[in-house]
Amino acid sequence: MQTAIHLLRELIRIPSVSSLSNRGIVDYATCVLQRVGWQTLRQPYRDLQGVEKYNLLAFPPGQNRTDRLMASALLVLGLAAGFHKLLR
């Protein structure tokens, strides 16, 4: 297992300013997490300037990814419905 200091040193070497894609950071984090048994899921998108970006979802060993995604989706839908009521 890599130390936290080693991981941080590797992370700060990866260019990560907002005007660039965050793919390098996501690639690195994905490798580190998968090596220790986590499942990962990338969600690609483009920001307002058209720059490629990724959200990275990570699930620890033993956690059912499908159940977690469904719970997250229901939470987002519930928050959106509540926000919509506030706007009325």
C-alpha positions as CSV (number, residue, x, y, z in Angstrom):
1,M,0.0,0.0,0.0
2,Q,1.3,3.4,-0.9
3,T,1.6,6.1,1.8
4,A,-0.5,9.1,1.8
5,I,2.6,11.3,1.2
6,H,3.5,9.3,-1.9
7,L,-0.1,9.6,-3.2
8,L,-0.2,13.3,-2.7
9,R,3.2,13.8,-4.4
10,E,1.9,11.9,-7.4
11,L,-1.3,13.9,-7.5
12,I,0.4,17.3,-7.3
13,R,2.5,16.4,-10.3
14,I,-0.5,16.0,-12.5
15,P,-1.7,19.2,-14.2
16,S,-5.1,20.0,-12.8
17,V,-6.0,23.7,-13.6
18,S,-9.7,24.3,-14.5
19,S,-8.9,25.2,-18.1
20,L,-7.6,21.6,-18.7
21,S,-9.2,18.2,-18.6
22,N,-9.1,16.5,-15.3
23,R,-8.6,13.1,-17.0
24,G,-5.0,12.7,-15.6
25,I,-6.3,13.0,-12.0
26,V,-9.2,10.7,-12.7
27,D,-6.9,8.1,-14.4
28,Y,-4.5,8.2,-11.5
29,A,-7.3,7.9,-8.9
30,T,-9.0,5.1,-10.8
31,C,-5.8,3.0,-10.9
32,V,-5.1,3.6,-7.2
33,L,-8.7,2.7,-6.2
34,Q,-9.0,-0.4,-8.4
35,R,-5.7,-1.7,-7.1
36,V,-7.2,-1.9,-3.6
37,G,-10.4,-3.5,-4.8
38,W,-12.7,-0.5,-5.3
39,Q,-15.1,-0.4,-8.2
40,T,-15.1,2.9,-10.2
41,L,-17.4,4.5,-12.7
42,R,-16.5,7.6,-14.8
43,Q,-19.1,10.1,-16.0
44,P,-17.7,12.1,-18.9
45,Y,-19.0,15.6,-19.7
46,R,-17.8,18.9,-21.2
47,D,-17.7,22.1,-19.1
48,L,-19.1,25.4,-20.4
49,Q,-15.8,26.1,-22.3
50,G,-16.0,22.7,-24.0
51,V,-13.2,21.1,-22.0
52,E,-13.4,17.4,-21.4
53,K,-14.1,16.6,-17.7
54,Y,-15.0,13.5,-15.7
55,N,-16.9,12.8,-12.5
56,L,-15.5,9.7,-10.7
57,L,-17.7,7.6,-8.5
58,A,-15.9,5.0,-6.4
59,F,-17.5,2.1,-4.4
60,P,-15.6,0.2,-1.7
61,P,-15.3,-3.6,-1.8
62,G,-18.5,-5.3,-0.9
63,Q,-20.7,-2.4,-1.7
64,N,-23.4,-3.0,-4.3
65,R,-22.7,-0.4,-6.9
66,T,-26.2,-0.6,-8.5
67,D,-27.9,0.0,-5.1
68,R,-25.7,2.9,-4.4
69,L,-26.3,4.5,-7.8
70,M,-30.1,4.0,-7.4
71,A,-30.0,5.6,-3.9
72,S,-28.0,8.6,-5.3
73,A,-30.4,9.1,-8.2
74,L,-33.4,9.0,-5.8
75,L,-31.7,11.6,-3.6
76,V,-31.0,13.9,-6.5
77,L,-34.5,13.5,-7.8
78,G,-35.9,14.2,-4.3
79,L,-33.7,17.3,-3.9
80,A,-34.7,18.5,-7.4
81,A,-38.4,18.1,-6.5
82,G,-37.9,20.0,-3.2
83,F,-36.1,22.8,-5.0
84,H,-38.8,23.0,-7.6
85,K,-41.4,23.5,-4.8
86,L,-39.3,26.4,-3.3
87,L,-39.3,28.2,-6.7
88,R,-43.1,28.3,-6.9
